[in-house]
Amino acid sequence: MKRALCIILVWLLCFCMPAAMAEEELVCVHCGEQGFSLMIPPGKTAYWEEDVGFRVSVEEPGYVPYIAVYRRPTKLNDPVNFLNNVYREYMENRYDNSVGTNPCRSVEIGGKTLYSATYHYQANGNQLCLTLMIEVREDGDVEYHAKYAEGAGEPTMAVLDTVVRFYQPDGTPTDALRPIDRSGQAIDTAQGCYWARLSELDRIMDGGYFTLSLYTEDVYPAEKIEALRPGNAVRVFERTFTVDALKAYEDGSLELIPREKFDGYIAFLKEDDGYTALVNDRAAVTFLANFRVMLPLSNDFTFSWVTGAEESAVYDADAFIDLAGNPETSPVFSQYNTMVQFRDGMLTMLLHADYPADPE
């Protein structure tokens, strides 16, 4: 099976004349990855960015300021706690605790009640703000991220106001098959094995730690995968596909032929506890939590680096630290090509293959 792009952007253009925008026409843009549409001011651009969401540029594409919209895979039990504690701690860990927070408050936009908090921080010598709003919905909670320079947020917040007002999910069947919800799964540091993204590798030499973002492989109930028929819907990588046909292989795997245009392949692999999903060589995984690894590593630690079909190398803890701590020699560790294993509360194994890398 060939490697192909796994993200397809579908643009739908439509126009209307809302009173809030006076005589200015808005443009309708569609996020095919998560199944929703937005209205944005003319001249703005919108595109999907992995690990960010559906990004709406306020000025120049790819730069601050911007809006990002993300449809959460699981509902939040307590949005206030998430904004005031969970996300605040994430921001503090990422920006060395130099984060000021305007705590959660409720805001009204377009007849909707949202939870909102703002985080003030420094990045690359710039003083920035991130306003995060959460809309609690029966069809899936939505995060709205607005990032802008301190003291210059008015244009960005105006675009955010429009985006929130006109957010509209697709008419996606609510009974679309989804993977088993494991968002509350506890991290097993006794014998746990996870897909992982490594970050803060610069802290290895300057702080004595690095961060693992841990992911669990998406698992679908076997009986529900095997019961899929043409016309049924299934969610993979937070995108809904309509079954046109299923092709069975001798090893028990099933290839999904979707009705939607898709350049690549989607396969369900039979496992002991159900089926896992594979899209263009990428295992479908769900984020669990961040885990900080403090140095030194265990004496039992090994790092296996697969660089080719029959080429690999094994490093001990010291060799791995020297390799990963140098940006010129460190590979790109993503949740699609890296696995880790814990034993007795310690990281004891890291396995990495150069392919596949991050989504293209």
C-alpha positions as CSV (number, residue, x, y, z in Angstrom):
1,M,0.0,0.0,0.0
2,K,1.4,3.3,-1.0
3,R,2.1,6.3,1.3
4,A,-0.2,9.2,0.5
5,L,-1.5,12.4,2.1
6,C,-4.0,11.5,4.9
7,I,-5.4,15.0,5.3
8,I,-7.8,16.4,2.7
9,L,-9.1,19.9,3.0
10,V,-12.5,20.4,1.4
11,W,-13.5,24.0,0.8
12,L,-17.1,25.1,0.4
13,L,-17.8,28.7,-0.5
14,C,-21.0,30.4,0.4
15,F,-22.0,33.9,1.2
16,C,-24.5,35.7,3.5
17,M,-25.0,39.2,4.9
18,P,-25.3,39.0,8.8
19,A,-26.2,42.2,10.6
20,A,-23.1,41.9,12.8
21,M,-20.9,42.4,9.8
22,A,-22.9,45.2,8.3
23,E,-22.4,45.1,4.5
24,E,-19.3,42.9,4.6
25,E,-19.8,39.4,3.2
26,L,-18.6,36.4,5.1
27,V,-17.1,33.4,3.6
28,C,-18.1,29.8,4.6
29,V,-15.1,27.4,5.0
30,H,-15.4,23.7,5.7
31,C,-13.2,21.5,7.9
32,G,-13.3,18.1,6.4
33,E,-11.0,16.6,9.1
34,Q,-13.5,17.2,11.9
35,G,-16.8,17.8,10.0
36,F,-17.8,21.4,10.7
37,S,-18.1,24.7,8.9
38,L,-17.3,28.3,9.9
39,M,-18.0,31.7,8.6
40,I,-15.0,34.0,8.4
41,P,-14.4,37.5,7.1
42,P,-13.3,37.8,3.5
43,G,-9.5,37.9,2.9
44,K,-8.8,35.4,5.7
45,T,-7.5,31.9,5.1
46,A,-8.4,28.7,6.9
47,Y,-6.6,25.3,6.9
48,W,-6.1,22.2,9.0
49,E,-2.9,22.0,11.0
50,E,-2.1,18.8,12.9
51,D,-1.9,19.2,16.7
52,V,-3.5,22.7,16.4
53,G,-6.9,22.4,14.7
54,F,-8.7,24.3,12.0
55,R,-6.6,27.4,11.8
56,V,-8.0,30.8,10.7
57,S,-5.3,33.4,10.0
58,V,-6.2,36.9,11.1
59,E,-3.3,38.5,9.2
60,E,-0.5,36.5,7.5
61,P,-1.1,32.7,7.2
62,G,1.1,30.7,9.4
63,Y,1.8,33.5,11.9
64,V,0.3,35.0,15.0
65,P,-2.4,36.3,15.3
66,Y,-4.7,33.4,14.5
67,I,-7.8,31.5,15.6
68,A,-7.8,27.7,15.9
69,V,-11.0,25.6,16.2
70,Y,-10.8,22.0,17.5
71,R,-13.7,19.6,18.0
72,R,-12.9,17.5,21.1
73,P,-13.0,13.7,20.8
74,T,-14.4,13.4,24.3
75,K,-16.7,15.7,26.4
76,L,-15.3,17.7,29.3
77,N,-16.8,16.8,32.7
78,D,-15.6,20.1,34.2
79,P,-14.6,22.9,31.8
80,V,-13.9,25.3,34.6
81,N,-11.4,22.9,36.2
82,F,-9.9,22.2,32.7
83,L,-9.3,25.9,32.1
84,N,-8.2,26.9,35.6
85,N,-6.0,24.0,36.4
86,V,-5.4,21.4,33.6
87,Y,-4.7,23.8,30.8
88,R,-3.0,26.4,33.0
89,E,-0.6,23.7,34.2
90,Y,0.1,22.7,30.6
91,M,0.9,26.3,29.7
92,E,3.1,26.8,32.8
93,N,5.1,23.6,32.0
94,R,5.5,24.7,28.4
95,Y,6.6,28.2,29.2
96,D,8.6,27.8,32.3
97,N,5.9,28.8,34.7
98,S,6.1,32.4,33.4
99,V,2.4,32.4,32.7
100,G,-0.2,34.8,34.0
101,T,-3.8,33.7,33.9
102,N,-7.2,35.4,33.8
103,P,-9.3,32.6,35.3
104,C,-12.4,31.0,33.8
105,R,-15.5,33.1,33.3
106,S,-18.6,32.6,31.3
107,V,-19.2,34.7,28.2
108,E,-22.2,35.1,25.8
109,I,-21.6,35.1,22.0
110,G,-24.4,34.8,19.5
111,G,-26.8,33.3,22.0
112,K,-24.2,30.7,23.2
113,T,-22.7,30.5,26.7
114,L,-19.0,29.6,26.6
115,Y,-16.3,29.1,29.2
116,S,-13.3,31.4,28.7
117,A,-9.8,31.9,30.2
118,T,-6.8,33.9,29.0
119,Y,-3.1,33.0,29.4
120,H,-0.3,35.6,29.2
121,Y,3.2,34.3,28.4
122,Q,6.5,35.0,26.6
123,A,7.7,33.1,23.5
124,N,10.7,33.9,21.4
125,G,11.0,37.3,23.1
126,N,7.4,38.3,22.4
127,Q,4.7,38.9,24.9
128,L,1.6,36.9,23.8
129,C,-1.9,36.1,24.9
130,L,-3.9,32.9,24.3
131,T,-7.6,33.1,25.0
132,L,-9.3,29.7,25.1
133,M,-13.0,29.3,24.9
134,I,-14.9,26.1,25.3
135,E,-18.4,25.5,24.0
136,V,-20.2,22.6,25.6
137,R,-22.3,20.8,23.0
138,E,-24.2,17.5,22.7
139,D,-22.6,16.8,19.4
140,G,-19.1,17.4,20.7
141,D,-17.4,20.1,22.8
142,V,-15.5,22.7,20.8
143,E,-12.3,24.5,21.7
144,Y,-11.7,28.0,20.2
145,H,-8.1,29.2,20.6
146,A,-7.2,32.9,19.9
147,K,-3.5,33.7,19.9
148,Y,-2.4,37.3,19.6
149,A,0.2,39.8,20.8
150,E,-0.3,41.4,24.2
151,G,-2.3,44.6,23.9
152,A,-3.2,44.0,20.2
153,G,-6.0,41.5,20.5
154,E,-9.0,43.5,19.3
155,P,-8.9,42.4,15.6
156,T,-8.4,38.7,16.6
157,M,-11.2,38.8,19.1
158,A,-13.5,40.2,16.5
159,V,-12.7,37.3,14.2
160,L,-13.2,34.9,17.1
161,D,-16.6,36.4,17.7
162,T,-17.6,35.7,14.1
163,V,-16.2,32.2,14.2
164,V,-18.0,31.3,17.4
165,R,-21.3,32.7,16.2
166,F,-21.3,30.7,13.0
167,Y,-19.7,27.4,14.0
168,Q,-21.9,24.6,12.5
169,P,-21.3,20.9,12.7
170,D,-22.0,18.7,9.6
171,G,-25.1,16.6,9.6
172,T,-22.9,13.7,10.7
173,P,-24.8,10.6,12.0
174,T,-24.7,10.6,15.7
175,D,-24.4,6.8,15.6
176,A,-21.1,6.8,13.7
177,L,-18.9,4.1,15.1
178,R,-16.1,5.5,17.2
179,P,-13.2,3.9,19.0
180,I,-13.6,2.9,22.7
181,D,-13.3,6.0,24.9
182,R,-10.0,5.7,26.8
183,S,-9.5,9.4,27.6
184,G,-9.7,8.6,31.4
185,Q,-7.2,5.8,31.2
186,A,-4.6,6.0,34.0
187,I,-0.9,5.9,33.0
188,D,0.5,2.4,33.8
189,T,4.2,3.0,34.9
190,A,4.5,-0.7,36.0
191,Q,4.2,-2.4,32.6
192,G,2.6,0.2,30.4
193,C,3.4,0.6,26.7
194,Y,2.4,3.7,24.7
195,W,2.9,5.6,21.5
196,A,4.7,8.8,22.4
197,R,5.8,12.2,21.1
198,L,9.0,13.5,22.7
199,S,9.4,17.2,23.4
200,E,11.5,19.6,25.4
201,L,14.6,17.7,24.4
202,D,16.5,20.9,24.8
203,R,16.0,20.4,28.6
204,I,18.1,17.3,28.6
205,M,21.2,19.3,28.9
206,D,19.6,22.3,30.5
207,G,17.3,21.1,33.2
208,G,17.8,17.3,33.3
209,Y,14.5,16.2,31.9
210,F,12.3,15.8,28.7
211,T,8.6,15.3,28.2
212,L,6.7,12.4,26.8
213,S,3.2,13.1,25.4
214,L,1.6,9.6,25.7
215,Y,-1.0,8.2,23.3
216,T,-3.0,5.0,23.4
217,E,-3.9,3.2,20.2
218,D,-7.6,3.5,19.2
219,V,-9.4,0.2,19.6
220,Y,-12.9,-0.4,18.0
221,P,-15.2,-3.1,19.3
222,A,-14.8,-6.3,17.1
223,E,-18.5,-7.0,16.8
224,K,-19.3,-3.5,15.6
225,I,-16.5,-3.4,13.1
226,E,-17.5,-6.8,11.7
227,A,-21.1,-5.6,11.6
228,L,-20.3,-2.6,9.4
229,R,-22.3,-2.5,6.1
230,P,-22.5,-0.1,3.1
231,G,-24.0,3.2,4.3
232,N,-22.8,2.9,7.9
233,A,-20.5,5.6,9.3
234,V,-17.2,5.2,11.2
235,R,-14.9,7.9,12.8
236,V,-11.2,7.5,12.2
237,F,-8.7,10.3,13.2
238,E,-11.8,12.4,14.1
239,R,-13.1,12.3,10.5
240,T,-16.3,10.5,9.5
241,F,-16.2,8.0,6.6
242,T,-19.2,6.4,5.0
243,V,-18.7,2.7,4.2
244,D,-18.9,1.9,0.5
245,A,-17.4,-1.5,0.9
246,L,-15.2,-3.6,3.2
247,K,-12.4,-5.9,1.8
248,A,-11.4,-8.8,4.0
249,Y,-7.8,-10.3,4.0
250,E,-6.6,-13.7,5.2
251,D,-5.0,-12.2,8.3
252,G,-8.3,-11.0,9.5
253,S,-7.8,-7.3,8.6
254,L,-10.4,-5.3,6.9
255,E,-9.8,-2.5,4.4
256,L,-12.4,0.3,4.4
257,I,-13.4,1.6,1.0
258,P,-15.1,4.9,1.7
259,R,-17.7,6.8,-0.4
260,E,-15.8,10.0,0.3
261,K,-12.9,11.0,-1.9
262,F,-9.8,9.7,-0.1
263,D,-6.2,9.4,-1.5
264,G,-4.8,6.5,0.4
265,Y,-6.1,3.5,2.4
266,I,-7.9,2.9,5.7
267,A,-7.5,-0.5,7.3
268,F,-8.8,-2.2,10.5
269,L,-6.3,-4.7,12.0
270,K,-7.6,-7.5,14.2
271,E,-6.2,-7.5,17.7
272,D,-7.1,-9.5,20.9
273,D,-9.2,-6.7,22.3
274,G,-10.8,-5.5,19.0
275,Y,-9.7,-3.7,15.9
276,T,-7.1,-1.0,15.6
277,A,-7.1,1.5,12.7
278,L,-4.3,2.2,10.3
279,V,-4.5,5.2,7.9
280,N,-1.6,5.5,5.3
281,D,0.9,3.8,7.7
282,R,-0.2,5.9,10.6
283,A,-1.8,4.2,13.6
284,A,-4.8,6.0,14.9
285,V,-4.1,7.1,18.5
286,T,-5.6,9.2,21.2
287,F,-3.7,11.6,23.5
288,L,-3.7,10.5,27.2
289,A,-1.4,12.8,29.2
290,N,2.0,14.4,29.4
291,F,4.7,12.6,31.4
292,R,7.9,14.3,32.5
293,V,11.0,12.0,32.5
294,M,13.6,13.1,34.9
295,L,17.2,12.2,34.4
296,P,19.2,10.0,34.9
297,L,17.5,7.2,33.1
298,S,17.3,3.7,34.4
299,N,20.4,1.5,34.0
300,D,18.1,-0.9,32.2
301,F,17.1,1.6,29.6
302,T,17.6,0.8,25.9
303,F,16.8,2.9,22.8
304,S,16.3,1.0,19.5
305,W,16.5,3.1,16.4
306,V,15.2,1.5,13.2
307,T,16.6,3.4,10.2
308,G,15.7,1.0,7.4
309,A,14.0,-2.3,6.6
310,E,17.0,-4.3,7.9
311,E,19.0,-1.6,9.6
312,S,18.8,-0.7,13.3
313,A,21.0,0.4,16.2
314,V,20.6,0.0,20.0
315,Y,21.8,2.6,22.5
316,D,22.2,2.6,26.2
317,A,20.9,5.4,28.4
318,D,24.1,7.6,28.2
319,A,24.3,7.2,24.4
320,F,20.6,8.1,24.0
321,I,21.0,11.2,26.1
322,D,23.9,12.4,24.0
323,L,22.0,11.6,20.8
324,A,18.6,13.1,21.8
325,G,20.0,16.1,23.5
326,N,21.8,17.3,20.3
327,P,19.3,18.8,17.8
328,E,21.7,17.9,15.0
329,T,21.6,14.2,15.7
330,S,18.2,13.6,17.3
331,P,15.4,12.0,15.2
332,V,11.9,13.3,15.1
333,F,10.0,11.4,17.8
334,S,6.2,11.5,17.0
335,Q,3.2,9.5,18.1
336,Y,3.2,7.7,14.8
337,N,6.8,6.3,14.9
338,T,7.8,6.0,18.5
339,M,6.8,3.7,21.3
340,V,7.8,3.6,25.0
341,Q,7.6,1.2,27.8
342,F,7.5,1.7,31.6
343,R,8.6,-0.7,34.3
344,D,8.4,-0.1,38.0
345,G,7.8,3.6,37.5
346,M,10.8,4.1,35.2
347,L,11.1,4.5,31.4
348,T,13.0,1.4,30.3
349,M,12.5,1.1,26.6
350,L,12.1,3.4,23.6
351,L,11.6,2.1,20.1
352,H,11.7,4.5,17.1
353,A,11.4,4.0,13.4
354,D,12.3,6.8,11.0
355,Y,9.1,6.1,9.1
356,P,6.4,7.3,9.2
357,A,7.2,10.8,10.5
358,D,4.7,13.6,11.3
359,P,1.7,14.0,9.0
360,E,2.6,15.8,5.8
